[in-house]
Amino acid sequence: MHHPGPVTGQHQSPREHERGVALILGVLFTIIVVGITVAGSLILKAHQTKTKTNFVSHGQAVQFARSGMIEALGWLRKQTAQPVMAFEPQLNASAAPPILDTIEPEIGIVREFEISETIWGRYEVWKRWDADPNATRLAWRQKMQCEDISHERGNLSAGSVWRIRSIGYVFRRNDENAAFNELPNQVLGQEVLEVETRRLALQPPGQAAICIDNAANCLVRTKGKVVGGSLAAGINYGSGTTPSISGTGASVTGMPNYTVISPWDSSMTAVFGVALDELEAMADYVVTNANDFPSPIPTDTVCVAETSLTFDGSKPLRGTGVVIVVGDVTLSPGSYSSFSGLLYVQGNLTIREPTEVQGAVVVTGSVLLQGASDSVFVTYDDNILNHLRQELGTYRLASAVSRPMAQDH
């Protein structure tokens, strides 16, 4: 029998020296994955922090500045003496009722409010005060103050146009006894917004139911009725001799029935105190497509149409407000239109039955009132016009909001 020889050693695998490599690779892979995850989390956290910081320092500051701008506009509107000649917010807690226009009357309109914990918001609208004894504050005031700029916008009466600049702040309040911008307090964000506000004049060239440039272009036909009443003329005009009144039931009445006015100015600037582009900035509705014109008109709104308009039974002219049309206006037979307010037509106006317009109409082109089985009424109404002057003739935003100091921040 064959017997194995003596055992000289154990059998060794050819890969015995690679033992533990898989474990090392697993550890390296785990480190890489964890590193990528941690790095991604840090990047995401940094992005979130940056976004939050930007929102606090810019987004919130802009909104606070906007709030100050709106409060300043409200202050101008609620003053009993119009137009406003001086921007002078008051603080008098002992008055009855208390006057709380601001918390710092030396500046103007100032408000502060808590956002969260030590983070606060603030807005300022500076008043004019040329005698401010603080030279540094005076220099800043002269850049930021709310100003009457009527003289810069043409031949307008004082108080017609105001420029409002509002400053919004976000700051950290560490010491309530220190000013918001003094250590240990810290300003985190600051923004400045600017806007212009104007009064809408609503002043037809004459006190009459219809104001037209040339009397020869005013045709009152069958059952067309123009009523001036005891306070106004039926028709006022700038040139020509007399309007044409003919047909059964056609009439023009008033004090006087019709008369020429001199000097005559039926331009938008004369009637509304602003040009078309500024009027559009102040309007509630601006349309260039006739299909977009609202029907009925929302109560006490300003509507501007840069297109000709035709009203019929499916879309009548109804509501109370101010309508300005750059183009021709046609109220078709059977529209059953009933409008109260000021209708300004830079073009030709045709009104068919049955229709009633109360307030005043200003037309630069021609006018045709034509009834048939029913009548057409254009009636002067001083109460409606005064109501619109009170509701719409007050201060309104007349420009886009801008950031005049954006480069400074």
C-alpha positions in Angstrom: 0.0 0.0 0.0 1.0 3.6 -0.7 1.3 5.8 2.3 1.4 9.6 2.0 4.5 11.3 2.9 4.8 13.4 6.0 2.7 16.6 6.0 5.0 19.6 5.7 2.3 22.4 5.7 -1.4 23.4 5.2 -2.8 24.0 1.6 -2.9 27.8 0.8 -5.6 29.5 -1.5 -4.1 31.5 -4.4 -6.2 34.7 -3.2 -5.4 34.3 0.5 -3.4 37.6 0.4 -6.6 39.6 -0.8 -8.6 38.8 2.3 -10.3 42.1 3.7 -10.3 44.0 0.4 -14.1 43.9 0.1 -14.5 45.3 3.7 -12.1 48.2 2.9 -14.0 49.0 -0.4 -17.3 48.9 1.5 -15.9 51.4 4.1 -14.6 53.7 1.4 -17.9 53.5 -0.5 -19.8 54.3 2.7 -17.5 57.3 3.4 -18.0 58.6 -0.1 -21.8 58.3 0.1 -21.9 59.9 3.6 -19.6 62.7 2.4 -21.8 63.4 -0.7 -24.9 63.3 1.5 -23.4 65.6 4.1 -22.0 68.0 1.4 -25.5 68.1 -0.2 -27.1 68.8 3.1 -24.7 71.6 3.8 -25.2 73.1 0.3 -29.0 72.9 0.8 -28.8 74.4 4.2 -26.7 77.3 2.9 -29.1 77.8 0.0 -32.0 77.9 2.5 -30.2 80.3 4.7 -29.3 82.6 1.7 -32.9 82.5 0.5 -34.2 83.3 4.0 -31.7 86.1 4.3 -32.6 87.6 1.0 -36.3 87.4 1.8 -35.7 89.1 5.1 -33.3 91.8 3.8 -35.1 92.6 0.6 -38.5 90.9 0.2 -39.9 91.9 3.6 -38.2 95.3 3.5 -39.9 96.0 0.1 -43.3 95.0 1.5 -42.9 97.2 4.5 -41.9 100.1 2.3 -45.1 99.5 0.2 -47.1 99.6 3.4 -45.7 103.0 4.2 -46.5 104.2 0.8 -50.1 103.1 1.0 -50.5 104.7 4.5 -49.2 108.0 3.1 -51.6 107.8 0.2 -54.4 107.1 2.7 -53.3 110.1 4.8 -53.5 112.4 1.8 -57.0 111.1 1.0 -58.5 111.6 4.4 -57.5 115.2 4.9 -60.5 117.4 5.1 -58.8 120.3 3.2 -58.3 119.3 -0.4 -56.0 119.5 -2.2 -53.4 118.9 0.5 -50.8 121.7 0.7 -48.5 120.2 3.4 -47.6 116.7 4.5 -47.8 117.0 8.3 -48.7 113.7 10.1 -49.6 114.4 13.8 -49.3 112.5 17.1 -51.6 113.7 19.9 -52.7 110.9 22.2 -54.6 113.3 24.5 -56.9 114.7 21.7 -60.5 113.4 21.5 -60.4 111.3 19.4 -56.6 110.6 19.6 -54.5 111.6 16.6 -52.2 108.7 15.9 -50.8 109.4 12.4 -47.3 108.3 13.5 -45.0 107.3 16.3 -42.3 109.8 15.4 -43.9 113.1 14.2 -40.5 114.7 13.7 -39.9 112.3 10.8 -43.3 111.9 9.3 -45.3 108.7 9.2 -43.4 106.0 11.1 -44.6 102.5 12.2 -42.8 99.6 13.9 -44.0 96.1 14.5 -42.6 92.8 15.7 -42.1 90.0 13.1 -40.7 87.2 15.3 -38.8 87.3 18.5 -36.0 89.9 18.1 -36.8 90.6 14.4 -38.8 93.8 13.7 -40.1 95.7 10.8 -40.3 99.5 10.3 -41.4 102.0 7.6 -40.8 105.7 7.3 -42.3 108.4 5.0 -40.5 111.6 5.7 -42.1 115.0 5.8 -40.5 118.3 4.7 -38.9 120.2 7.6 -36.3 122.7 6.3 -35.5 123.8 9.9 -34.4 120.4 11.1 -31.6 121.1 13.5 -29.8 117.8 12.9 -27.7 118.4 9.7 -27.2 114.8 9.0 -30.9 114.0 9.3 -31.8 117.1 7.2 -29.6 115.9 4.4 -31.3 112.5 4.4 -34.7 114.2 4.8 -34.2 116.3 1.7 -33.5 113.1 -0.3 -36.5 111.2 1.1 -39.2 113.7 1.9 -42.7 113.5 0.6 -43.0 116.5 -1.9 -45.6 118.4 -3.8 -44.3 118.3 -7.4 -47.3 119.9 -9.1 -45.1 122.6 -10.6 -42.9 120.0 -12.2 -45.8 118.3 -13.9 -47.1 121.3 -15.8 -49.5 124.2 -15.1 -51.2 122.5 -12.2 -52.5 123.9 -9.0 -50.5 123.3 -5.8 -51.2 120.0 -4.1 -52.4 118.3 -7.3 -49.4 115.9 -7.5 -47.3 114.4 -4.7 -44.3 112.2 -4.8 -44.1 109.7 -2.0 -40.9 107.9 -1.0 -41.3 105.2 1.6 -38.4 103.4 3.4 -38.8 99.9 4.7 -36.5 98.3 7.2 -36.0 94.9 8.7 -33.9 95.0 11.9 -32.8 93.0 14.9 -33.9 94.6 18.1 -31.5 93.6 20.9 -32.1 96.8 23.0 -35.5 98.4 22.9 -34.0 101.6 24.5 -31.7 102.1 21.5 -32.6 103.4 18.1 -33.4 100.7 15.5 -30.2 101.5 13.6 -27.9 101.9 16.6 -25.8 99.2 18.2 -26.6 96.7 19.7 -29.5 96.8 17.3 -28.8 95.8 13.7 -30.4 96.7 10.4 -30.8 93.5 8.3 -32.5 95.0 5.2 -33.5 98.3 3.8 -35.5 99.3 0.7 -36.9 102.5 -0.8 -40.0 102.8 -3.0 -41.2 105.8 -4.8 -44.6 106.6 -6.5 -46.5 109.6 -7.7 -50.1 110.3 -6.6 -52.5 112.7 -8.4 -55.9 114.1 -7.9 -58.4 113.5 -10.8 -59.9 116.8 -11.8 -63.3 115.7 -13.4 -63.9 119.2 -14.7 -65.9 119.4 -18.0 -65.2 122.6 -20.1 -68.7 123.8 -19.3 -71.6 123.0 -16.9 -73.9 121.3 -19.2 -75.4 117.9 -20.1 -73.4 117.8 -23.3 -70.1 119.6 -24.0 -69.1 119.5 -27.7 -66.3 121.3 -29.5 -68.4 122.5 -32.5 -72.2 123.1 -32.2 -72.7 122.3 -35.9 -71.7 118.7 -35.1 -74.4 118.2 -32.4 -77.6 116.7 -33.9 -80.6 116.1 -31.7 -83.3 114.2 -33.7 -86.6 112.5 -33.1 -87.3 111.9 -29.4 -83.8 113.0 -28.5 -83.9 114.9 -25.2 -81.1 116.9 -23.6 -81.9 118.2 -20.1 -79.7 120.7 -18.4 -82.2 121.5 -15.6 -82.0 124.6 -13.5 -78.3 124.3 -12.7 -76.7 123.9 -16.1 -77.1 124.4 -19.8 -78.4 121.7 -22.1 -75.5 122.0 -24.5 -72.2 124.0 -24.2 -69.9 124.3 -27.2 -66.6 126.0 -28.1 -67.4 127.1 -31.6 -70.2 127.2 -34.2 -73.6 128.8 -33.9 -76.3 126.5 -32.7 -76.9 122.8 -32.5 -79.3 121.1 -34.9 -82.6 120.2 -33.2 -85.3 118.6 -35.4 -87.9 115.9 -35.4 -90.9 115.0 -33.3 -90.2 115.2 -29.6 -86.6 116.5 -30.0 -85.7 119.0 -27.3 -82.9 120.8 -25.5 -83.6 122.5 -22.2 -81.5 124.1 -19.5 -80.2 127.4 -18.2 -79.6 128.4 -21.0 -80.7 125.7 -23.5 -77.3 126.0 -25.3 -74.5 128.5 -25.3 -70.9 129.1 -26.5 -68.1 129.0 -23.9 -64.9 131.0 -24.3 -62.1 130.1 -23.7 -62.8 126.5 -24.6 -60.6 123.5 -23.7 -62.0 120.0 -23.9 -58.6 118.2 -23.9 -58.0 115.4 -21.4 -55.5 117.5 -19.5 -58.1 120.2 -19.0 -61.0 117.9 -18.1 -59.1 115.4 -15.9 -55.9 117.3 -15.0 -53.7 114.6 -16.5 -52.6 113.3 -20.0 -53.8 110.0 -21.4 -50.8 108.0 -20.2 -51.1 109.3 -16.7 -54.9 108.7 -16.8 -54.3 105.1 -17.8 -51.9 104.7 -14.8 -54.7 105.9 -12.5 -57.6 104.0 -14.2 -59.2 100.8 -12.8 -59.6 99.4 -16.3 -57.6 100.0 -19.4 -58.7 98.1 -22.6 -57.5 98.1 -26.2 -60.0 95.4 -27.2 -63.7 96.3 -27.2 -64.6 92.8 -26.0 -62.7 93.5 -22.8 -64.7 96.5 -21.8 -66.7 95.8 -18.6 -70.5 95.6 -18.7 -71.8 96.7 -16.3 -69.1 99.1 -15.2 -68.2 98.4 -11.5 -69.5 101.2 -9.3 -67.2 104.3 -9.0 -64.5 103.1 -11.3 -62.4 104.8 -14.0 -62.5 103.0 -17.4 -60.2 103.9 -20.3 -60.7 102.4 -23.8 -58.2 103.0 -26.5 -60.6 101.6 -29.1 -64.0 102.4 -30.5 -66.9 100.8 -28.6 -70.4 99.6 -29.6 -73.0 98.8 -27.0 -76.1 96.7 -27.8 -78.6 94.5 -26.0 -76.1 91.8 -25.1 -73.6 94.4 -23.8 -75.2 97.7 -22.7 -73.4 100.7 -21.2 -74.5 100.5 -17.6 -73.0 101.4 -14.2 -71.7 104.5 -12.4 -68.2 105.9 -13.0 -66.0 107.7 -15.5 -65.6 106.4 -19.0 -62.9 107.7 -21.3 -62.9 106.5 -24.9 -60.2 107.2 -27.5 -62.4 106.4 -30.6 -66.1 106.4 -31.5 -68.9 105.3 -29.3 -72.2 103.8 -30.5 -75.2 102.9 -28.4 -77.2 100.8 -30.7 -81.1 100.6 -30.8 -82.4 98.3 -28.2 -79.3 98.4 -26.0 -81.3 99.7 -23.0 -78.2 101.4 -21.7 -78.4 103.4 -18.5 -75.2 105.1 -17.5 -74.5 107.6 -14.6 -71.3 109.6 -14.5 -68.9 111.4 -16.9 -68.6 110.1 -20.4 -65.6 111.5 -22.4 -65.4 110.6 -26.1 -62.4 111.6 -28.1 -64.3 110.9 -31.3 -67.9 110.6 -32.4 -70.9 109.7 -30.2 -74.1 108.1 -31.5 -76.9 107.3 -29.0 -80.0 105.4 -30.1 -83.2 104.5 -28.2 -83.9 103.5 -25.5 -81.0 105.0 -23.5 -80.5 107.3 -20.5 -77.3 109.0 -19.6 -77.1 111.0 -16.4 -74.2 113.2 -15.3 -72.3 114.9 -18.2 -71.0 114.0 -21.7 -67.9 115.6 -23.3 -67.3 114.9 -27.0 -64.6 116.2 -29.3 -66.2 115.0 -32.5 -69.9 114.8 -33.4 -73.0 113.8 -31.4 -76.2 112.2 -32.7 -79.2 111.6 -30.5 -81.8 109.6 -32.3 -85.0 108.1 -30.9 -87.9 106.3 -32.6 -90.5 104.4 -30.7 -88.7 105.3 -27.5 -86.6 108.2 -26.3 -83.0 109.1 -25.7 -82.2 111.1 -22.6 -79.0 112.9 -21.7 -79.5 114.7 -18.4 -77.1 116.8 -16.4 -76.8 115.6 -12.8 -74.6 117.7 -10.4 -75.0 115.2 -7.5 -73.6 112.4 -9.6 -70.6 114.5 -10.7 -69.9 115.7 -7.1 -70.1 112.1 -5.9 -67.6 111.0 -8.4 -65.3 113.9 -7.5 -65.4 112.8 -3.9 -64.9 109.1 -4.7 -62.6 109.3 -7.7 -61.3 112.8 -7.7 -59.2 112.1 -4.6 -55.6 111.1 -4.7 -54.8 108.0 -6.8 -51.6 106.3 -7.7 -50.4 107.8 -11.0 -47.2 106.0 -11.8 -45.5 102.6 -11.4 -43.8 101.9 -8.1 -40.0 102.3 -8.5 -36.9 101.8 -6.4 -34.9 105.1 -6.8 -32.2 104.1 -4.4 -31.7 100.5 -5.5 -28.1 101.1 -6.5 -27.3 102.4 -3.0 -28.1 99.1 -1.3 
